[in-house]
Amino acid sequence: MRYCSDVDDTLLWNGANKCNSIHAEQGPDFPTVLQGWRLRREWEAHLRVFCGEWRSLSPDDPDDPYPATMNGCANQRFLIRWRSIGGAPVRFGCGTVAGDIGTIVENELSAPAVCGWAELHGCGWPLWQFVEQKNGGNLGDIAVAVQSWIASA
């Protein structure tokens, strides 16, 4: 899996980027059309995040599995919007999640955020980690919206 630091922000959510791109702040609305891509599905999920542990969407969720793969990264794209339900800032990044190697963080926002968005290639995983709060809080919940796009002719 490759992370590109030269992502062209003018191409975001138009299907032209081949790299992972993560952002803080409320993202743009999901597109209804991406040139060269077909919307496979769209869903919402919630996950609980903890201090000191990166968490992602589950590939084993019976209703809404996150279908990242280790092969054919260019064959699909994930568009993601998220927010911290309680408003507490969390660390956000992207990387690889695999049982044999664990979680590898390939890119992370420079500071914790309360919401964000990402455009990830087919091997990319969104990653969240809770930031310990002054009141001792060590876990939080994240609301996530996902669009999964596959390459089309």
Secondary structure as GFF3:
##gff-version 3
##sequence-region A 1 153
A	DSSP	three_ten_helix	9	11	.	.	.	ID=ss1
A	DSSP	beta_strand	21	24	.	.	.	ID=ss2
A	DSSP	beta_strand	37	50	.	.	.	ID=ss3
A	DSSP	three_ten_helix	73	75	.	.	.	ID=ss4
A	DSSP	beta_strand	76	84	.	.	.	ID=ss5
A	DSSP	beta_strand	90	98	.	.	.	ID=ss6
A	DSSP	beta_strand	102	108	.	.	.	ID=ss7
A	DSSP	beta_strand	115	121	.	.	.	ID=ss8
A	DSSP	beta_strand	125	130	.	.	.	ID=ss9
A	DSSP	beta_strand	139	151	.	.	.	ID=ss10
###
